[in-house]
Amino acid sequence: RVALIDLDLQFGTVALSLDLEPSHGFREALETPSRIDGLYVDRTMVKYSDTLYVLSAEENIDETCHIDEQSIDLLIQELRSKYHYVLVDLPRNQPSINRKVLEEASNLVLVSDLSLSGMRDTLRILQQIPSTNAGCNISLALNRVGEHRVGEIPIAEFEKGVGRKADIIIPFDPKNVASATNVGQPVVSRQSLVTSGIDQLSEVLCGGGSKPKRGIISRLIGKRA
């Protein structure tokens, strides 16, 4: 079983992409650690399928969310006890919370497009992670590859700039991604170019079909497909 957590409480798209309602009381729980226990998790996780459950929010954009770091610890602890995999989609505007999640992460998937800013930010994050969690396994995913055939940084040049090879290549496939997003379904078509990237991601995280290990997999979002 997989728990997918969207910590972008105002602009997250996980629930929207899967045609799910946001979880009730997620923000309040993150602001009040005493609310988080096994019963809370059971009641709040939104079921997508027998193997995928989602925790998300859709808060007003003019309100500030004051997430308590202790809530992150408690939430991760509860989820680890109930799910084989815990994936966390991190926002860019919560550095203290991101650091807290990354301290607990066993795997980090760093996603970037082939832009100059993407290369810069990827390098900065790669330099920062060892001081946050030296034991974290880092995978680099290049997203929307081929979107800008003119002006896009070549993969080899991007890899040289960040000092490591990419583990996952996700091709630009606007037709299939847009169609899937509009109906709230994952991109699973064998004809979709994105599917090859998803297969690579599964190989990196699951080791080609090995049994799941209980842990937390943080997905630090750069540019989304």
N, C-alpha and C positions, 0 to 999 in steps of 0.2 A: 504493500500500500504506500501511496505517495501523498505527502502533504505539500501543497504549493501555497506559499505565503507572499502576498504582495504588500510590502511595507511603504509603498507610495500611497499614502492615505487619501490624497486629494486628486492625483492624476494617474493613478495606476490603471492598467488596462487588462489585467489578467481576467477578472470576472467578466468584463465586457466582451473580451475575445472568445470566451467560452459560453457566452449567453447565460450567465448566472447572475443572481441578485447578490449585491455585496453582503457581507456578514453583518449581523446585528450586534452592536456593542463592542466592536473590535477596538475602536479608538478609546472608548472608556476603559477597557481592560488594560490597554497599553499605558494609560495614564494612572491607573490604580492597580498596582501589582497584586493586592489582596484578592482581586476578582479572579485571578488566573489559577485554575486547578483542573483536574481531570474532567470534572463535570462540565466546566466552562468549555473546554476543548470539544467535548462530545456534542454539546448543544450548538456550538458556533460554526464548526466546520461545515461548509456547504458541499454537498455531494455532487460531483460531476459524473462519476461512474463508480463501480465497485472498487476500483483501484486508485482513483484520484479524488482528493478532497481539497477545497480551496478556502483560504482565509484572506479576506480583503475588506476594503472600505471605500466609501465615496463621500468624503467630507467636503463641507463648503470651502471654497477656495479663499474666502476672506477670513478664515479662522486659523489660528495657530494651534498645531497639535503638539502638546507637551508630553512626549513619550518618556516614560521612566525606564532607565536602563535595567533596573531589576525585573521589570516586566518581560524584557527580552530574554533574560536568563531563565525565568520561570516558564515562559512559553516554549522555549527550545527544549527545556527539560521534559515538559509534558509531552511534546510532540515526538521526541525521541523514544519515549516509552510506548508509543502507540503506532508509529509508522516506520516502515523500512527506510524510506528516503524522506528528507525534509529539504525542500528547495525554497530559497528566499530570494525574491526579486527586490533588489535594493534601489532606492532613489538616489539621486545625486545630492540632494539638498539636506541630508541628515548625516553629516560626517561622524558625529559621536555615536549614533545608532549603528551606522555602517561598521564602524570600528568594533563595536560590541559584538555584532553578528560575526564579523570576520575572525574575531578572536576564538570563536567556537567552531569555525568552519574546518571541515576536512578537505573540501574541494572548492575551488573558486573558478568559475568560468567568466573570463573577462571578455566582453564583447565590444568590438569596435568596427566602424566602417573604414574605408581606405582614404580618409581625409587627413590633411595635415594636423588638424586639431585632434583627430582620433589617435594619430601616432603619438603626438605630444602627451595626451592624457594617459594613454596606455603605458608609456614609458614611466610617467610619474607614479602611476599606481603600482607597476611592477617593482619600482624602487622602494615603495612604501610598505608593501605587504610583508617582507621579511621581518621588519621590526614589530609588526602587529601579530603575525602568526607564522613563525619560521617553518612549522611543519605542514603548512597548508599546501596541497597539490594544486598548482595553477595551470589552467588550460586557456589558450588564447583562441578565440573564435573571431574570424573576419566575416562581417555581415554585409549583405547587399552588394556582394562582389559583382562587378560588371554594370552597376547602375549608371556610372558616369565613365563612359569609355574614353572621353577626353577630359583630362584633368585628374583622373583617379590615380592615386599613388600605386605603382606596380607592387604586387605582393612581395617580391624579393626585396625591393627597396624598403617597404614597410617593415619587413622582418629584420633587415639590417639596422633600421632606425631604432627599433625597440630592443634589439639584442637577443631575439629568440625566434624560432620558427612558429608558425601558426599550427595549431592542432586541428582546427575545424574551419572549413571553408563553406560559407552559406551563400549560394548564388542569388542574385537579384531575380525575383520571380513575381512581379507585381500582379499578374493576372490571377494566379492561384492563391496568393496570400490575401489579396483583396476579396476574392470570392469567399474564402474560408472565414475571414474576419467579419464580413457582412452578414453571414448566417450564424456566427458564433460557434464555429467548429474548428478543430485543429487542422493543420495542413497535413493530410495523410495520404494524398493521392500519389500513387507510384509515378504518375506523369509529372509531378511537381519537381522542379529543380531543387526546391528547398528541402525536400525529403532526404536528399543525399547528405545535406548538412546535418539534419536531425539524426540520421543514422550514424554519422561520425561522432556527434555529441554523445549518443548512447554508448558507442564503443569506448569513448574516453572515460565516461563516468561509471559504466557498468562492467567494463573489462570484457566485452564480447559475450555477454550473457551469463556472467558469473552470478552467484546468489547475492542478493542485496546485503549490504552491511548497514547497521544502524548508524547513522551519522547525519550531518547537516551539510547540504550542498548549496553554497551561496552563488547566486548568479548576479554579478554586478553589471547592470545594463549600461551599454553605451548607446549605439543607434539600433533601433528595433527594426525587424523585418516587417 
